[in-house]
Amino acid sequence: MLSRAEPIIVQGGMGVAVSAWPLARAVSLTGQLGVVAGTALDVILARRLRLGDPDGHVRRAMAAFPLPDMADRILERYFIPGGKAADRPFIASPMHAIEPSQDLLELTVVSNFVEVYLAKEEHDGLVGINYLEKIQLPTLPSLFGALLGGVDYVLMGAGIPRAIPGILDSLCRGEPVELPLDVLGANRDDRIVTRFDPVAFTAGEIPRLVRPKFLAIVASESLARMLARKASGHVDGFVVEGPTAGGHIAPPRGPMRLNDRGEPVYGGRDEPNLEAIRSLGRPFWLAGSYGVPESVAAALDAGAAGVQVGSAFAYCEESGMSADLRRRVLAMSRQGTVDVLTDPMASPTGFPLKVVTLPGTLSQESVYEQRKRICDLGFLRHLYKKHDGTIGLRCPSEPVKEYIRKGGREEDTRGRKCVCNGLAGNVGLGQVRRGGEQEKPLVTSGDDARNIARFLPTPDAESYSAENVVKYLLSRVSRLSPSPIA
């Protein structure tokens, strides 16, 4: 990758296809870092194809994939000319396992390639991809697909991504890689890993790969320091998230205390020590309610390379979120009625999740209670060791009896929402259930969702663009940002 100034604005990698390629491309064209969400891209690709890929973007990107036979097999399996009927369900996607099938490997690699390729198409701006460390099983083939697409940055949070820098190094050298897996009930001397061999996958036809920069998403200086010193390879920088950031966030330090709304209470111990992070000598970006020009300037004055902003981009015109949800939250922002709840129970990961309270979505208790529990995507399942020593998978959001049968505790299922299906519903790709009913959305955002109306370019405007956001955020920055990309 060519050496250039670090971007000031890092666009958040939000949800399942909220930060899809059109948004990342739009931000990248302004000279900042556009980021695609790397979660569940295999499901997203399959469902886009089942809908007929009406604009042809997916098929155009697949035609550029360096192993055309793989792309052809996926098209044959999933593509429906003209799209499926609206009341018909999407074909079930295979769920990830420690030893995935070749079909699933191909779908995962190709889908990550497609998202990065489209975000980077016909310009030389910077594009990153964001993954969750908690979602481990698809990580290796996902990274390889992003590398094939020419990704410039890899970002990862929601865990301790200690192994990822070295894995990127090895993949770029064409070497086999393995990722240690977190397994509940495993002994300290158990070594349980998932593996990926790029040579075997490509039959020796690996193109030249360039190692992207790796940014770890952290909430504390202690984690940043550990990763800087003990990660498997070089950590190029950090995104430092505060407790008002969107999506999954780190739990408070110390004993869990809840306020009268049932939200975790954060205090002074949860504020990162920026002086300690600055002393590590790596660029860092601050995240969590930095969506105003004064905060961007203050972050730069504090020694940061810039800021990461998510919520502002989640509701812009290029966002993958459905237009109806964007309009509703934007109208609520105008009225000052947006309510963001930090829900400690919603996510099966155990991480607090920022959820927008919105009628008709899973944020409503009545809607949540009416949904029949089903786990058919499975990205947030937990690996666990069975009594016979084999490894199983379970999710606190799956049917309660099934979870208990697998050795889980009933109390761990209370309040858990199916985040996988809810996030797919946010972008118009929710599954159609029996009777034609579609999965309900689950809108996640940071606290700054309350203020998105400030990005409207005029008082009577009904929407705003990613470019509007970038221009507003940089309006009080004295040093120049990277030049817009022609």
N, C-alpha and C positions, 0 to 999 in steps of 0.2 A: 504494500500500500504506500502511495506517495506521502511524504511528510507534508503536513499542513497544520495550520492553527487548529487547536481543539475548538469544537463548536461551543457556543455559549448556551444554547437551548438544546436539551435532550428531550425529545418527545417521549412520553411514557408508553411502554408496551402493554396496552391495557386489554384485559379480558380475552375472550375467544373471538378473534377477528373484528373487534372494535378498532384496534390498531392494525387494520389490514393494509395491504399494499398501497391503495390510493392515498391514504392518509400519510403513510411514511414517505411516499414519493413527493407529495405536496410539501411536506416539511423539508425534505432534503433539497428540493428545488429552491428554497429560500436561503440555502447555505448552512442550515442547521442540521442536527442529526435526527433523521426520521427513523423510527423503530417499528418493526412489525412484531406482533405478538406471536410467539412460537408455540403456544399451547394448542393442542388438538388440531394441528394443521392437516393431519391425515383425514380426519372426519370432515373438516371444512372443504378440502379438495373434493372428496367423494360426493358431498352434498351439492357443491356447486355444479359438478358434472351431472348429477341426477336432475338438477333443475335446467339442464340443457345449455349451460354456459352461454347465455344469450348474446353477450357482447364478444365472445370468442377469445377473451383474454387468457383464460386458463389453457385452452388448447394451443394458443400461440406460444405461451411460455413452455408448455410441454414439448412443443416441436423443437425447442432449443435445448432440451435436456440432452447431455452428451451420450446417453445410452438409450437410443430411440426404441429398442425392443421393449424396455421396461415401460416407457411412456405409452406405447401401443397397448400393452397388456392392461394397463390401468384404464385407458379409454374404452377398451372392449368390455371391461367388467362394470364400469360405472356410468359411462356417458349415455344419456337418453336424448336423441335429437328432439328438439321442441320441449323437452322437460317433462317430468312426471306430472300426473294429475295432482291438483292441490290437495285432494282428500286422501291421497295415497301416502303411506309412510316411506321414509327413506330406507333403503336397504341397510340392514344392520352392518355396522363396521366392526371388524375384528378388534378385540381388546388386547392391549399390550401385555406381554408376559416376559419372564426372564429370558426365555429362548423363543423369540417371535418367529412366525412363519416367514418364508421368503416373500410372499405376497404382501405382508404387512411391512416388512423392511422396505420393499420397493415403494409402497404407497407413502411411507413416512419420509424417505429420502426425497422422492419426487415432489411431494407437497411443500417441503421446506425450500427446495430449490425454486419452485414456482413463485412462492411468496416473495423471496428475496429478488429473484430475476425481474419480476414485474415492478417492484419498488425501485430498482436501479435502471430500468430500461430507458435508453436514449438520453442519459445524462451521466455526469461523473460526480454527483453529490454523494454524501456519506449516508449509508443505510446500516442500521443495526437490527439485531433480533433479540428478543427478550424471552428467557425461559425461567421456570420455577424449579429450584433445586429439589423441592418436594416431589416433583413429577419426574422420577428417575428412569423408568423403563424405556421411554422413547428417546432419551437424551442423546445417545451415541449416534443412531442413524439420523436424528434431527440435525445435529451439528454437522454431520457430513453433507447433508443436503444443502444446508446454509452455506457451507464452504464452497460447494460446487456452484452455488449462485453468486459467489463473490462478495459475501457479506463483509462489511468493514469493522463492525463492532459486535461482540456478543456480550449481553448483559444477563446476569442471573442473580436472583434473590430468593427469599422464602426458604432459607436454609443456609448451610455453610458450603459453598461451592469450591471446596479446597482442591478437588481433583481436576476441575475443568481446564485450567490453563495448560497443564501438561498433556491432557487429552487433545487439545487443539494443536499443540506442537506435534504430537505423534501422528494425528490424522493428516496434517500437512506434509509429513514425511512419508505417508502411505503405509504407516505401521499399524498393526492391530492394536486395539485399545480395550480396556475394561474399566468398568465403573463400579466401585464398591456400593452395595445396596444397604439401605437402612431396613433392618428386619426386626420386628417386635419379637422378643423372646429369644433372640439369638445369643449365643455365648460369645464372650470376648474373642475366643480363638476361632470362631466360625468365620470363614471367608466366603461370602456370598456375593457374586458379581454378575453383571451382564456384560456381554462382549460384542465387539463389532470388528470385522476385518475388512478394510476397504479394498484390499487386493482381491479377496475371495468374492466380495460383492460385485466388483466391476470386472471380474475375470482378467485382472491385470491392466485394465484400461483407465487408470486413474489420470485425469488431466492434472496439470500443474495447479497447485493450490497455494494461496497466500494466507498466512496466518493473520486473522483479524485481531484487533485489540480486545482485551477482556476487561470488562468493568464489573466488579462485584457490588451488589446492592446490599448495604449494611445499615444497621441502626445504632451501632456503637463503635467507639474508637478501639475497644478491645478486640472486636471481630476484625476490624480493618487491619489492626496490627498483626494479628495472628495470620491472616491471609497474606499480608505483605511478606511475612517471614517464612511461613511454612506451607504455602500452597505448592502444588506440584510443578508449577511453572510461574512465569512472570505475570503478576496482576498489574494491568496498565493504569488502573484508576478505580475510583469508587463513586457510587451514587449513595449519598448519605440521607436516609429517609427519616423524617420525623413522624410522630404519631398521627398527624393530620393527613398524611399521604393516603392515596387511594388503594383499593384492592386489599390484598393480604398485607398485614403489617405485623411487625414483631410485637409480642406481648410485653406488658410492662415488666421492668425488673423488680424482683422481690415478690412477696406474696400478692396474689391476685385480689384486688379490691374492685368492687363494682359501684357505680353511682346509682341514683334512683331510677335510671332508665335501663339498668342492667349492663352498662358499658364498662369496660376496663378503665380504671383511673390511672392516668399517667402523671408523673411528677418530674422533679428536677433530675433524678437519676436516669431518666429516659432521654434527656437532652444530650446529644453527642458532644464530645469535647473536640471542637474544631481545631484548636491549637495542636492537640495530639495527632489528629488526622493530617493536618498540614505538615507536621514534622516528618511524616512518612515519605515526603518527597514525590508523591504521585498526584496527578490532577484529580480533583473531586468535584462533584456537582451536588447541590443541596436540593432536597425534594420534600414536599409537604407544605402546601399553601404558599408557593412562591410565584403565583400567577399575577403579580402586579409589577410594574416597572421598578418601583422603589425597592422591592425585595430582590429583584435581579441585580440591581446596582449594589445593594448591601451585600449580597453573596459574593460578588466580585471583590468588593472592598475587604471582605473577610478572608480573601485568598483562594476562594473557589474558582474553578474554571468556568462555572456557570450554574445553571439550575436544570432540574428535570421537572417538566410540567405535564400532567396527565389530563386532569378533568377538563381543562379549557379545550383541549383537542378532542376529547371524547364526544363533545356535542357540536363540533364544527361540521361543515357541509361534507367534507371528505371522510368523515368517520364512518366506520362500518355499522354503527348502531342504527337500528331502524329509525326512519324519519319520524314516525309517530312518537317514539320514546324521546327523541331529541326535542321535538316541538313541545312535548308536555313538560319536560324538565326545564326547558328554557322559559316557558310561560310561568312556571312556578318561581324561577329565579327573578323574573320581572316583578312578581308579586311579593317576593321575600318569604316564600313559604316552603322552600326546599328543606327537607329534613334528612340528614345523613346520620345513620345509626352505626356505631362501631359495635358490631355483633360478635361476641366472643364464642357463640355456639354455631353460627350458620355454616361455617366451612368444616368439612370433615378433616382438614389438615390440622385442626387445633389452633391455627393462627386466627386472631381477630380479623374480621372482614368488614370493610366499609360498605354499607348497603343503603341505597336511596329508598326512602319510604314512598311507595308509589302504588296507588290503587290498581288492582288487577294483576299485580306481580307477586312473586313469592315472598316479598317483604311483608305482605298482609297475612296475618295469622290464619284468617279464614281460607285464603287461597292455598297456603301451605298445607293446612289440614286436609283440604279436599284432594290434594294430589296423591295418587297411589304411588307408593314408593317403588322405584325400579332403578336398578343400576345397570345401564347398558352401554355406557361410554367408559367409565371406570378409570379415568385419569388420576383421580384422587384416592384410589384404593390404597390401603396399607398392606405391605408384605408382612407376614407373620410366620413363625416357625410352629409347625404342628407337633403333636405328641410323638408322631412317628419319624420326626426329623425332616420331613418334606416341607416345602414352602407353599403357603397359600396366600390368597388375596381377599381382603374384605374391606368394606366401606361403612362408616357409621351412618351414612345416608341411605344405605340399601334397606330392603325389608327387614324389620326388626328381628323377626324369628330367624331369618337367614343369618343375620349378623351374630346372634346369640349362638346359633348352631355351630358357627365357626370359632367359637370361643370368646367372642366379644362380650362386653358388659352392656346391659340394657341402658344404663344411665348415660353411656357415651353416645347413644343415638338421639337423645332428647334435643329437639331444636335444630338438628342437623338438616340442612337443605341440600338438594341435589344441585350443587354449583355447576357441574358439567353441563347438564341439560338446561339449566337456567341461563347460563351465559350463551349457549347456542341460540336460545330463544331471543336474546337481545339483538341478534344480527339477522333475524329472519330465517334462521336455519334450524329452528326447533323441530323436534320429532313430532310426527302426527300419530296420535294414539288411537286406540279403538274408538270408533264412533266419530272419527274425524277431528277430535279435539287436539289442538296443538299445545306443546309444552309452554308453560308460562315463563316470561322473562324473570331475571333477577339482576337488577341494575346496580352495579357497584361503582362508586366514585369516591374521591377524596372530599374533605370538608369544603374545598373551594368550589364544588358544584353549586353551592349557594350563590356564587357571584358570577356565573358565566354570562349573564346578560350584559356585563360591562364590555364584552368583546363585540357586541353589535356595532357595526360601523356608523349607523345613524339611528336616531330615536325610533323611527318607524320601520327599521329593518326587521325581518323575521328570521334571519340566519346570518352566520358569519363564516369566514373561510379560515383555513389554517394559516394563510398568509396574514390575515387580520390579526391573529393571535401573535405571530412572531413579531410583526411590526409594533404592536402595542407593547409587548414585553421588552423590546429593545429600545423603546423610545427615550429612555433616560440613561442609556449606556454610553459612556464617553469613548471607550475604546471600540474600534471597529470590530464587528463580527465577521466571520468568513463571508466572502462575497457570494451573492446569489449565483446559482449554477445556470449557465446558459443551456 
